[in-house]
């Protein structure tokens, strides 16, 4: 095994040496650079290249002045992948001299890879210039790429001022998205204000937005603009957004005249490539139209401008803010991959509430990080709660989340089917595990074992509140286990993939 590994290492070493020798001889320079660039994605290759160079980079830095722009581009990217800060002056000089716009962003990407690189005043000044520059249509794409690379480079050491929501004393129009089925659950928790039920949410005009933010069952909160439709052309859409009350909303919400960083989200039937092209063009045009008051950022943003396609192929613009504290689920510090969304768990708890018993003894046999138990207890206080999960990391995270929620749950890292208890439970509430790698037959057997075990652990007229994406397996087990009666069934998503089953044990 070791000899095979060494052979692979030696083969890679020979290839790096051969490619570098070709560069020194000036043979097929562009193609050789491309090959080297691909090789240097691997850390092993980077170390080998550094060993060959022995600190002498003049072959590569000389290529930054090659007549062919694509040679300059690939030489720069290779210097970046070597991560040596002594190459920064050569890259900066080449960047400043570069006349081909499509190459300039690659120098910046290379600089961003250098260890301990410190962004200088010249790059900061270039960023300011580009933010004010109005490019022609033929150069817009390259200016946009250079601007994004500069922002990433400058922003890595100088993060922008963060805004905080300050608009609690204003009247707001907001839309709370809920899906198409249970808008009334959310609407019923709103106290005061003008409420309208929409197709997939709730529209609200309120002067008390603080309590609304605490409602647990909506998915997202949006601020609609005074323009209800924007064009399917990215540049026209940007003009319409800029002329709307978008900036007025931001200033009112944050009591600030500063610039804001945004991302643009597009919900559309367009292909991924078409969506990407639209958002890049529209976001850049919006920066230009607002004279930099709005700045596009793919990661460090404070708001999302979401464009929702309508049947006319135009877009409804909505604004989602990330500048207020998410208090609804502040306890949920930890999650795992299989964790249920907290607003879905909150909705389940409210749908099941009419069948809950106060001061009940409750069990979640697949508890994950504890969300279902915590949300159940928030709508109807329990006397005793137990959570079981075979995944030890989930149990550890559940304990921490539960402590933050100021609840008490007894968590056990065990297989549910091996669990026993000295007394019976009033309720079982759970999010059933997805099939994963199980076959259909194995998953069918899993559901059968669950219902058999649940019958052993529940009191007479104990309840099961079961969230599952396996409707047929649940219905089959209800036919086979005559001691259980289905009280209520809810489709929990617009596509009817997930269901909530409220079940009573009669005997």
VMD Tcl script that draws the C-alpha trace (Angstrom):
set ca {
  {0.00 0.00 0.00}
  {2.84 2.40 0.94}
  {4.65 1.69 -2.32}
  {1.48 2.45 -4.31}
  {1.07 5.72 -2.40}
  {4.71 6.63 -3.05}
  {4.25 5.87 -6.72}
  {1.36 8.31 -6.91}
  {3.42 10.94 -5.08}
  {6.42 10.38 -7.37}
  {4.24 10.54 -10.49}
  {2.78 13.87 -9.37}
  {6.27 15.21 -8.60}
  {7.54 14.25 -12.06}
  {4.55 15.89 -13.73}
  {5.04 19.17 -11.85}
  {8.74 19.17 -12.75}
  {8.00 18.44 -16.42}
  {5.45 21.25 -16.64}
  {7.82 23.71 -14.98}
  {10.65 22.73 -17.34}
  {8.34 23.39 -20.29}
  {7.65 26.87 -18.90}
  {11.36 27.58 -18.57}
  {11.87 26.50 -22.19}
  {8.90 28.59 -23.37}
  {7.10 25.53 -24.77}
  {3.29 25.72 -25.17}
  {3.21 28.30 -22.39}
  {-0.52 28.90 -22.23}
  {-1.44 25.20 -22.22}
  {1.28 24.43 -19.69}
  {0.04 27.14 -17.35}
  {-3.50 25.77 -17.55}
  {-2.25 22.26 -16.68}
  {-0.18 23.57 -13.77}
  {-3.10 25.63 -12.49}
  {-5.27 22.51 -12.37}
  {-2.55 20.50 -10.62}
  {-2.06 23.20 -7.98}
  {-5.60 22.72 -6.67}
  {-4.02 19.91 -4.63}
  {-1.97 20.82 -1.54}
  {0.55 18.09 -2.40}
  {1.21 19.71 -5.78}
  {1.55 23.16 -4.21}
  {4.20 21.92 -1.80}
  {6.06 20.19 -4.62}
  {5.99 23.30 -6.78}
  {7.37 25.40 -3.92}
  {10.13 22.85 -3.42}
  {11.08 23.08 -7.10}
  {11.05 26.88 -7.14}
  {13.18 27.34 -3.99}
  {11.84 30.86 -3.58}
  {12.64 31.90 -7.17}
  {9.41 33.00 -8.88}
  {10.89 35.04 -11.72}
  {9.69 32.64 -14.45}
  {6.10 33.14 -13.31}
  {6.32 36.85 -12.49}
  {7.89 37.51 -15.91}
  {4.81 35.95 -17.51}
  {2.69 38.70 -15.93}
  {4.07 40.89 -18.73}
  {3.45 38.40 -21.55}
  {1.74 39.84 -24.67}
  {-1.07 37.26 -24.40}
  {-3.67 38.27 -21.78}
  {-4.66 34.65 -21.06}
  {-1.04 33.84 -20.26}
  {-0.95 36.77 -17.82}
  {-4.24 35.61 -16.31}
  {-3.10 32.02 -15.68}
  {0.32 33.06 -14.40}
  {-1.40 35.30 -11.87}
  {-3.75 32.53 -10.72}
  {-0.81 30.14 -10.27}
  {1.03 32.70 -8.14}
  {-2.12 32.98 -6.05}
  {-2.33 29.23 -5.52}
  {1.25 29.18 -4.29}
  {0.11 31.52 -1.46}
  {3.47 33.29 -1.03}
  {3.13 36.94 0.12}
  {6.40 38.02 -1.53}
  {4.59 37.83 -4.88}
  {2.11 40.56 -3.91}
  {4.13 43.50 -5.36}
  {4.41 41.82 -8.78}
  {0.69 41.01 -8.85}
  {-0.28 44.52 -7.74}
  {1.94 46.11 -10.38}
  {0.52 43.83 -13.08}
  {-3.04 44.59 -11.95}
  {-2.47 48.34 -12.15}
  {-0.87 48.08 -15.62}
  {-3.44 45.64 -17.02}
  {-5.47 47.01 -19.96}
  {-7.66 43.96 -20.58}
  {-10.69 44.21 -18.29}
  {-11.43 40.48 -18.32}
  {-8.04 39.75 -16.69}
  {-8.09 42.31 -13.87}
  {-10.35 40.36 -11.48}
  {-7.99 37.37 -11.68}
  {-5.10 39.40 -10.25}
  {-7.38 40.29 -7.35}
  {-8.38 36.68 -6.82}
  {-4.69 35.74 -6.74}
  {-3.93 38.48 -4.20}
  {-6.76 37.21 -2.05}
  {-5.09 33.78 -1.82}
  {-1.74 35.09 -0.57}
  {-0.94 34.41 3.07}
  {-1.04 37.53 5.26}
  {-1.88 39.86 2.36}
  {-2.84 43.35 3.57}
  {-5.01 45.43 1.26}
  {-3.39 48.78 0.48}
  {-4.79 52.25 -0.19}
  {-4.51 51.90 -3.96}
  {-7.01 49.02 -4.02}
  {-9.36 50.85 -1.68}
  {-9.21 53.89 -3.95}
  {-9.86 51.70 -7.01}
  {-12.93 50.29 -5.24}
  {-14.30 53.79 -4.67}
  {-13.71 54.68 -8.30}
  {-15.46 51.58 -9.61}
  {-18.44 52.15 -7.33}
  {-18.95 55.53 -9.03}
  {-18.09 54.36 -12.54}
  {-20.82 54.00 -15.19}
  {-19.59 51.26 -17.57}
  {-20.68 50.77 -21.12}
  {-22.73 47.71 -21.94}
  {-19.75 45.87 -23.47}
  {-17.60 46.26 -20.34}
  {-20.26 45.85 -17.67}
  {-19.63 42.13 -17.04}
  {-15.89 42.60 -16.44}
  {-16.33 45.71 -14.28}
  {-18.89 43.79 -12.22}
  {-16.42 40.92 -11.69}
  {-13.61 43.29 -10.75}
  {-15.87 45.15 -8.33}
  {-16.95 41.91 -6.64}
  {-13.33 40.76 -6.29}
  {-12.26 44.13 -4.87}
  {-15.08 44.11 -2.34}
  {-14.12 40.65 -1.20}
  {-10.48 41.68 -0.88}
  {-11.12 44.97 0.92}
  {-13.96 43.56 2.99}
  {-11.79 40.73 4.34}
  {-10.07 43.26 6.60}
  {-12.62 46.07 6.80}
  {-16.14 44.77 7.39}
  {-18.80 47.38 6.82}
  {-20.90 48.95 9.54}
  {-23.73 46.65 10.60}
  {-27.20 48.12 10.91}
  {-29.72 47.19 13.57}
  {-33.48 47.37 13.20}
  {-34.77 50.48 14.98}
  {-38.26 50.79 13.53}
  {-40.40 49.47 16.37}
  {-42.22 52.80 16.74}
  {-43.38 52.96 13.10}
  {-46.40 51.56 11.27}
  {-45.47 48.80 8.83}
  {-46.98 46.73 6.10}
  {-45.55 43.21 6.23}
  {-46.26 39.83 4.68}
  {-45.82 36.69 6.78}
  {-45.33 33.67 4.52}
  {-47.05 30.50 5.74}
  {-47.70 28.25 2.77}
  {-51.18 27.74 1.33}
  {-52.86 25.76 4.08}
  {-52.59 27.26 7.53}
  {-52.60 31.03 7.17}
  {-55.30 31.23 9.86}
  {-53.04 29.65 12.47}
  {-50.66 32.60 12.10}
  {-53.42 35.18 11.65}
  {-55.06 34.00 14.89}
  {-51.94 34.95 16.87}
  {-51.93 38.57 15.63}
  {-53.29 41.08 18.11}
  {-54.53 44.26 16.44}
  {-53.76 45.73 13.06}
  {-55.28 45.21 9.63}
  {-55.05 41.53 8.65}
  {-55.65 40.07 5.18}
  {-55.38 36.39 4.29}
  {-53.32 35.85 1.15}
  {-52.80 32.80 -1.06}
  {-49.61 31.76 0.75}
  {-49.44 33.98 3.78}
  {-50.85 36.83 5.82}
  {-50.68 40.54 5.02}
  {-50.62 42.84 8.02}
  {-50.54 46.57 8.63}
  {-49.48 47.18 12.22}
  {-47.98 49.79 14.50}
  {-46.77 47.04 16.90}
  {-44.31 45.01 14.88}
  {-42.35 43.70 17.89}
  {-45.00 41.15 19.01}
  {-45.50 40.08 15.38}
  {-41.83 39.18 15.08}
  {-42.29 36.77 18.00}
  {-45.08 34.72 16.33}
  {-43.54 31.26 15.81}
  {-45.60 29.81 12.95}
  {-44.76 32.02 9.97}
  {-41.86 31.07 7.74}
  {-40.46 34.45 6.72}
  {-41.33 38.13 7.18}
  {-41.22 40.41 4.16}
  {-41.66 44.13 3.64}
  {-43.46 44.75 0.31}
  {-42.57 47.79 -1.79}
  {-44.94 50.38 -3.22}
  {-44.24 48.95 -6.67}
  {-46.02 45.58 -6.92}
  {-44.59 44.46 -10.25}
  {-41.17 44.94 -11.78}
  {-39.95 44.18 -15.26}
  {-38.51 40.87 -16.46}
  {-35.66 42.89 -17.97}
  {-32.88 43.10 -15.34}
  {-31.93 46.73 -16.05}
  {-35.52 47.92 -16.14}
  {-36.22 45.99 -12.94}
  {-33.29 47.78 -11.28}
  {-34.66 51.18 -12.32}
  {-38.10 50.33 -10.93}
  {-36.63 49.10 -7.64}
  {-34.46 52.20 -7.31}
  {-37.46 54.50 -7.87}
  {-39.60 52.62 -5.33}
  {-39.71 53.23 -1.57}
  {-36.97 50.62 -0.99}
  {-34.34 53.00 0.37}
  {-37.01 54.90 2.32}
  {-37.99 51.66 4.07}
  {-34.37 50.89 4.94}
  {-33.72 54.35 6.35}
  {-36.96 54.32 8.31}
  {-36.31 50.82 9.68}
  {-32.75 51.57 10.78}
  {-32.83 55.34 11.34}
  {-29.72 55.60 9.23}
  {-28.58 57.35 6.05}
  {-25.69 54.90 5.53}
  {-25.26 52.54 2.59}
  {-26.83 49.06 2.82}
  {-25.51 45.71 1.62}
  {-27.98 43.45 -0.17}
  {-28.32 40.23 -2.08}
  {-30.82 39.61 -4.85}
  {-32.89 36.43 -4.81}
  {-34.96 35.30 -7.78}
  {-37.81 32.79 -7.48}
  {-38.62 31.95 -11.06}
  {-39.19 29.23 -13.63}
  {-36.01 30.35 -15.40}
  {-33.09 27.94 -15.61}
  {-30.28 28.23 -13.08}
  {-28.06 29.84 -15.72}
  {-30.78 32.35 -16.64}
  {-31.44 33.20 -12.99}
  {-27.75 33.72 -12.36}
  {-27.38 36.02 -15.37}
  {-30.47 38.01 -14.35}
  {-29.43 38.52 -10.73}
  {-25.88 39.60 -11.65}
  {-27.09 42.17 -14.16}
  {-29.95 43.42 -12.02}
  {-27.89 43.69 -8.82}
  {-25.14 45.60 -10.55}
  {-27.63 47.91 -12.28}
  {-29.32 48.55 -8.91}
  {-26.00 49.67 -7.45}
  {-25.62 52.08 -10.34}
  {-29.19 53.38 -10.13}
  {-28.90 54.05 -6.38}
  {-25.39 55.58 -6.76}
  {-23.95 53.03 -4.37}
  {-26.53 53.50 -1.62}
  {-27.23 49.80 -2.16}
  {-24.21 47.54 -2.52}
  {-24.38 43.96 -3.70}
  {-22.76 41.32 -1.49}
  {-23.05 37.55 -1.86}
  {-22.26 36.82 1.80}
  {-22.08 39.83 4.12}
  {-25.54 41.23 3.34}
  {-28.15 42.89 5.56}
  {-31.19 42.43 3.39}
  {-32.45 40.25 0.59}
  {-34.47 41.69 -2.25}
  {-36.54 38.73 -3.37}
  {-38.25 38.82 -6.74}
  {-41.20 36.42 -7.01}
  {-42.29 35.57 -10.56}
  {-46.02 35.96 -11.29}
  {-48.08 34.38 -14.12}
  {-47.33 37.41 -16.31}
  {-43.58 36.64 -15.99}
  {-43.03 39.89 -14.11}
  {-41.83 39.99 -10.50}
  {-43.31 40.90 -7.13}
  {-40.49 42.53 -5.11}
  {-40.25 41.74 -1.40}
  {-37.61 42.78 1.14}
  {-36.38 40.48 3.90}
  {-34.30 42.09 6.65}
  {-31.53 40.37 8.59}
  {-30.96 43.30 10.93}
  {-33.18 42.33 13.85}
  {-32.55 39.59 16.37}
  {-34.40 36.34 15.66}
  {-36.04 35.93 19.06}
  {-38.66 33.36 18.07}
  {-36.27 30.44 18.30}
  {-33.34 31.94 20.16}
  {-33.00 28.66 22.09}
  {-32.13 26.76 18.91}
  {-28.40 27.18 19.03}
  {-27.69 23.74 17.56}
  {-29.13 21.65 14.73}
  {-28.31 18.45 12.87}
  {-28.96 17.60 9.23}
  {-32.30 15.93 9.97}
  {-33.63 18.74 12.20}
  {-37.17 19.89 11.54}
  {-37.64 23.59 10.81}
  {-38.68 25.26 14.08}
  {-41.65 27.12 12.54}
  {-42.94 23.76 11.25}
  {-42.62 22.25 14.73}
  {-44.49 25.27 16.14}
  {-47.27 24.77 13.58}
  {-47.53 21.06 14.45}
  {-47.87 21.93 18.13}
  {-50.72 24.34 17.45}
  {-52.58 21.91 15.19}
  {-52.28 19.20 17.85}
  {-53.11 21.53 20.76}
  {-56.85 20.64 20.99}
  {-55.85 17.03 21.73}
  {-53.11 17.82 24.25}
  {-53.36 17.24 27.97}
  {-51.95 19.73 30.46}
  {-49.30 18.36 32.80}
  {-48.88 15.36 30.53}
  {-46.03 12.87 30.49}
  {-44.55 13.11 26.99}
  {-42.08 11.12 24.92}
  {-40.29 11.95 21.67}
  {-38.62 8.72 20.48}
  {-36.62 10.42 17.68}
  {-36.03 13.75 19.36}
  {-33.08 15.14 17.40}
  {-32.09 18.48 18.96}
  {-35.30 18.75 20.99}
  {-37.33 21.17 18.87}
  {-40.60 19.20 18.85}
  {-40.65 18.82 22.64}
  {-39.79 22.46 23.28}
  {-42.46 23.76 20.88}
  {-45.05 21.36 22.30}
  {-44.34 22.60 25.82}
  {-44.68 26.22 24.70}
  {-48.35 25.74 23.77}
  {-49.35 23.36 26.60}
  {-47.11 22.95 29.67}
  {-46.00 19.37 30.33}
  {-45.28 17.66 33.64}
  {-42.51 15.38 32.38}
  {-40.76 15.16 28.98}
  {-38.42 12.47 27.68}
  {-36.38 12.63 24.47}
  {-34.66 9.62 22.93}
  {-32.27 9.52 20.00}
  {-29.72 7.00 18.80}
  {-27.50 9.85 17.55}
  {-25.32 10.98 20.45}
  {-24.40 14.34 18.92}
  {-28.10 15.21 18.61}
  {-28.69 14.41 22.29}
  {-25.80 16.64 23.34}
  {-27.15 19.50 21.22}
  {-30.69 18.90 22.49}
  {-29.55 19.32 26.08}
  {-27.95 22.66 25.27}
  {-30.98 23.90 23.30}
  {-33.32 22.87 26.10}
  {-31.27 24.68 28.69}
  {-31.43 27.85 26.58}
  {-35.20 27.41 26.26}
  {-35.46 27.19 30.06}
  {-37.20 23.80 29.81}
  {-36.53 20.47 31.48}
  {-36.32 17.33 29.36}
  {-34.75 13.99 30.24}
  {-32.66 13.01 27.22}
  {-31.47 9.45 26.62}
  {-28.97 8.35 23.98}
  {-30.53 5.01 23.07}
  {-32.39 3.11 20.38}
  {-36.11 3.73 20.96}
  {-36.92 0.08 20.39}
  {-34.74 -0.88 23.38}
  {-36.35 1.71 25.66}
  {-38.56 0.81 28.58}
  {-40.08 2.86 31.39}
  {-41.73 2.21 34.73}
  {-44.84 4.22 33.86}
  {-46.81 4.87 30.68}
  {-46.92 8.11 28.71}
  {-49.83 10.42 27.87}
  {-48.37 11.50 24.53}
  {-45.82 10.60 21.91}
  {-44.86 13.48 19.65}
  {-42.22 12.98 16.99}
  {-40.79 13.76 13.57}
  {-40.34 10.32 12.01}
  {-36.89 9.66 10.51}
  {-36.60 9.74 6.73}
  {-35.99 6.50 4.90}
  {-32.34 7.25 4.12}
  {-30.60 4.09 2.88}
  {-33.32 1.72 4.08}
  {-35.17 -0.34 1.49}
  {-38.96 0.04 1.26}
  {-39.35 -3.27 3.05}
  {-37.03 -2.21 5.88}
  {-38.81 1.12 6.28}
  {-42.20 -0.60 6.28}
  {-40.93 -2.89 9.06}
  {-39.58 0.16 10.91}
  {-43.05 1.74 10.97}
  {-44.57 -1.53 12.13}
  {-42.08 -1.74 15.00}
  {-42.78 1.89 15.92}
  {-46.53 1.36 16.30}
  {-46.01 -1.85 18.28}
  {-43.62 -0.11 20.66}
  {-45.87 2.96 20.93}
  {-48.76 0.72 21.97}
  {-46.62 -0.65 24.82}
  {-45.64 2.80 26.10}
  {-48.91 4.75 25.85}
  {-51.72 4.93 28.38}
  {-55.28 4.22 27.38}
  {-56.43 7.21 25.32}
  {-52.85 8.32 25.03}
  {-52.12 10.29 21.88}
  {-49.56 10.11 19.08}
  {-48.74 13.31 17.19}
  {-46.83 11.93 14.22}
  {-45.12 14.00 11.52}
  {-44.12 11.86 8.55}
  {-43.49 11.82 4.80}
  {-44.63 8.18 4.58}
  {-48.41 8.45 4.50}
  {-48.95 4.96 3.09}
  {-46.89 3.24 5.80}
  {-48.78 5.11 8.52}
  {-52.19 4.21 7.04}
  {-51.13 0.57 6.72}
  {-50.12 0.37 10.39}
  {-53.36 2.03 11.48}
  {-55.24 -0.74 9.68}
  {-53.11 -3.43 11.30}
  {-53.10 -1.96 14.85}
  {-56.76 -1.90 15.80}
  {-55.99 -0.26 19.16}
  {-55.24 3.01 17.33}
  {-57.78 5.42 15.85}
  {-56.94 8.30 13.51}
  {-58.44 11.48 14.96}
  {-57.21 13.97 12.38}
  {-54.85 14.17 9.43}
  {-53.24 17.32 8.04}
  {-51.27 17.80 4.83}
  {-48.35 19.89 6.01}
  {-46.89 21.27 2.79}
  {-48.21 22.53 -0.52}
  {-47.07 19.42 -2.38}
  {-48.65 17.01 0.15}
  {-45.35 15.27 0.84}
  {-45.50 15.59 4.64}
  {-48.47 14.84 6.88}
  {-49.37 15.23 10.53}
  {-51.36 12.36 12.03}
  {-53.20 12.83 15.33}
  {-53.86 9.34 16.72}
  {-55.65 8.01 19.80}
  {-54.91 4.73 21.56}
  {-58.30 3.36 22.58}
  {-57.25 0.29 24.58}
}
mol new
graphics top color blue
foreach p $ca { graphics top sphere $p radius 0.5 }
foreach p [lrange $ca 0 end-1] q [lrange $ca 1 end] { graphics top cylinder $p $q radius 0.2 }
display resetview
